[in-house]
Amino acid sequence: MLSSIPSINLGKYLSLEDFCICTQTYQKYSDKINILPKNPATIEALKDLNQFILDPIIDYFGLANFKLTYGFCSPDLKKYLNQKDPVTGQKNGRIDPSRDQHMAHELNKNGKYYCERLGAACDFLILNFPSNHLVDWILQQKLPFDSLYFYGNDRPIHMSYGSQHKRDIWAFTPTGQPTKKGIESWVKLLKDNS
């Protein structure tokens, strides 16, 4: 469906194309999905996410070790993430557009933001590096994130950057429920550093 993605650098390392095509769902349905943002404020939010969060991480760990697994979510991608795969019967993805900031500053058909928190988010991992150690490093660096979601040592983490700078951190149970259980030392470190 998309003829070409404009060449827009979002930071020192990543482009708009990187943020638009990294999901498995996009790869599966690329001929049906318009992945581009419509609101110019979304590009600015993605640039801030890169400048303040991702560029410092990639500066330290290296671009070759960085893997973006979920970036920007367009309304078209959201539609396909909410659908079930016809072969497996499993939902293509788990999303929460009203909170997760992957839709950045995009507007719904009623002219309202999908996520009132604004900002932008992505999920990523550092290859061959446990995600709990990555979170340790991020907290030691005092990066100004809005939200950080930890899903497990061998899974990507979710980070957002937005004007609230909440520096809120959550882990998730195997059933996908948010919890602070098991991350008490991170929560304490955030409180001590605020």
C-alpha positions as CSV (number, residue, x, y, z in Angstrom):
1,M,0.0,0.0,0.0
2,L,2.9,2.3,0.7
3,S,5.0,3.4,-2.3
4,S,7.8,5.0,-0.4
5,I,8.7,6.2,3.1
6,P,10.2,9.7,3.2
7,S,13.8,9.8,4.1
8,I,13.6,11.4,7.6
9,N,16.3,10.9,10.2
10,L,14.8,10.8,13.7
11,G,18.1,10.9,15.5
12,K,21.8,10.0,15.0
13,Y,21.0,6.4,14.1
14,L,17.4,5.7,13.3
15,S,15.0,6.8,10.5
16,L,11.3,7.1,10.1
17,E,11.5,4.0,8.0
18,D,13.1,2.1,10.8
19,F,10.2,3.1,13.1
20,C,7.5,2.3,10.5
21,I,8.5,-1.2,9.2
22,C,10.0,-3.0,12.2
23,T,7.0,-4.9,13.4
24,Q,6.3,-8.5,12.4
25,T,2.7,-7.5,11.7
26,Y,3.8,-4.8,9.2
27,Q,6.1,-7.4,7.5
28,K,3.1,-9.8,7.2
29,Y,0.6,-7.2,5.8
30,S,2.8,-4.5,4.3
31,D,0.9,-4.4,1.0
32,K,-2.3,-3.5,3.0
33,I,-1.0,-1.0,5.6
34,N,-0.4,2.7,5.4
35,I,2.3,3.0,8.0
36,L,3.1,6.7,7.8
37,P,2.1,9.3,10.5
38,K,-0.4,11.9,9.4
39,N,0.3,14.5,12.2
40,P,3.6,16.4,11.8
41,A,3.8,16.5,15.6
42,T,4.3,12.8,15.6
43,I,7.6,13.2,13.7
44,E,8.8,15.7,16.3
45,A,7.8,13.4,19.2
46,L,9.7,10.5,17.5
47,K,12.7,12.8,17.2
48,D,12.6,13.6,20.9
49,L,12.4,9.9,21.8
50,N,15.5,9.3,19.7
51,Q,17.4,12.3,21.0
52,F,16.8,11.8,24.7
53,I,16.4,8.0,25.0
54,L,17.6,6.0,22.0
55,D,20.6,7.9,20.8
56,P,22.3,7.6,24.3
57,I,21.5,3.9,24.4
58,I,22.9,3.3,20.9
59,D,25.9,5.5,21.6
60,Y,26.8,3.2,24.5
61,F,25.8,-0.3,23.2
62,G,26.4,0.3,19.4
63,L,23.9,0.3,16.5
64,A,24.9,-3.3,15.5
65,N,23.7,-4.5,19.0
66,F,20.4,-2.5,19.0
67,K,17.2,-4.1,17.7
68,L,14.0,-2.1,17.3
69,T,11.0,-4.5,17.5
70,Y,8.1,-2.0,17.6
71,G,8.1,1.6,16.8
72,F,5.4,3.9,15.4
73,C,1.8,2.5,15.2
74,S,-0.3,4.1,12.5
75,P,-4.1,3.7,12.6
76,D,-3.8,1.0,9.8
77,L,-1.2,-0.9,11.8
78,K,-3.4,-0.7,14.9
79,K,-6.2,-2.3,12.9
80,Y,-4.1,-5.3,11.9
81,L,-2.5,-5.6,15.4
82,N,-6.0,-6.0,16.8
83,Q,-6.9,-8.8,14.3
84,K,-6.3,-12.5,14.7
85,D,-3.9,-14.3,12.4
86,P,-6.0,-16.5,10.1
87,V,-3.5,-19.4,10.4
88,T,-2.7,-19.4,14.1
89,G,-5.9,-17.8,15.5
90,Q,-3.7,-15.6,17.7
91,K,-4.0,-11.9,17.9
92,N,-1.3,-10.2,15.8
93,G,-0.2,-8.1,18.7
94,R,-1.0,-6.7,22.2
95,I,-1.6,-3.0,22.1
96,D,-3.1,-0.4,24.4
97,P,-3.2,2.8,22.2
98,S,-4.8,4.8,25.0
99,R,-1.7,4.4,27.2
100,D,1.3,3.0,25.4
101,Q,2.3,6.1,23.3
102,H,3.2,4.1,20.2
103,M,0.6,6.2,18.2
104,A,2.4,9.4,19.3
105,H,0.4,12.4,18.3
106,E,-2.0,10.8,15.8
107,L,-5.6,11.7,15.8
108,N,-8.6,9.5,15.5
109,K,-11.6,10.2,13.2
110,N,-13.1,12.4,15.9
111,G,-10.1,14.6,16.0
112,K,-9.0,13.3,19.5
113,Y,-5.5,11.9,20.3
114,Y,-5.4,8.1,20.4
115,C,-3.2,8.6,23.5
116,E,-3.8,11.7,25.5
117,R,-0.4,11.3,27.2
118,L,1.3,12.2,23.9
119,G,5.0,11.7,23.4
120,A,6.2,8.6,21.6
121,A,7.3,5.1,22.4
122,C,9.1,2.1,21.1
123,D,10.1,-1.5,22.1
124,F,13.7,-2.7,21.6
125,L,16.4,-4.9,22.9
126,I,20.2,-5.1,23.0
127,L,21.3,-8.3,21.3
128,N,22.9,-10.9,23.7
129,F,22.4,-8.6,26.7
130,P,19.7,-9.4,29.3
131,S,17.0,-6.8,29.5
132,N,17.2,-6.6,33.3
133,H,20.8,-5.4,32.9
134,L,19.7,-2.9,30.2
135,V,17.1,-1.5,32.7
136,D,19.8,-1.2,35.3
137,W,22.0,0.8,32.9
138,I,19.1,3.0,31.8
139,L,18.3,3.8,35.5
140,Q,21.9,4.5,36.3
141,Q,22.1,6.9,33.4
142,K,19.0,8.7,34.7
143,L,17.5,8.8,31.2
144,P,14.3,11.0,31.2
145,F,11.8,8.4,30.1
146,D,8.1,8.7,30.7
147,S,7.3,4.9,31.0
148,L,9.4,1.8,31.0
149,Y,7.8,-1.6,30.7
150,F,9.9,-4.7,31.5
151,Y,8.6,-8.0,30.1
152,G,11.4,-10.4,31.0
153,N,15.2,-10.8,30.6
154,D,15.0,-12.2,27.1
155,R,12.3,-9.9,25.8
156,P,12.4,-6.3,24.4
157,I,11.6,-3.4,26.8
158,H,9.2,-0.6,26.1
159,M,10.2,3.0,26.6
160,S,8.4,6.2,26.0
161,Y,9.4,9.8,26.1
162,G,6.9,12.6,26.7
163,S,6.3,15.9,28.4
164,Q,5.2,14.2,31.6
165,H,8.6,12.6,32.3
166,K,6.9,10.4,34.9
167,R,9.8,7.9,35.0
168,D,7.2,5.2,35.7
169,I,8.3,1.6,35.6
170,W,6.3,-1.6,35.3
171,A,6.8,-5.3,35.0
172,F,4.2,-7.6,33.5
173,T,3.0,-11.0,34.6
174,P,2.9,-13.9,32.1
175,T,-0.8,-13.1,31.5
176,G,0.1,-9.5,30.7
177,Q,-1.0,-7.8,33.9
178,P,1.1,-4.8,35.1
179,T,2.8,-5.2,38.4
180,K,5.5,-3.7,40.6
181,K,6.3,-7.1,42.1
182,G,9.9,-8.2,41.4
183,I,11.1,-4.7,40.5
184,E,11.1,-3.1,43.9
185,S,14.8,-2.2,43.7
186,W,14.2,-0.3,40.4
187,V,11.2,1.5,41.9
188,K,13.2,2.4,45.0
189,L,16.1,3.7,42.8
190,L,13.7,5.9,40.8
191,K,12.3,7.3,44.1
192,D,15.8,7.9,45.5
193,N,16.9,9.7,42.3
194,S,13.8,12.0,42.0
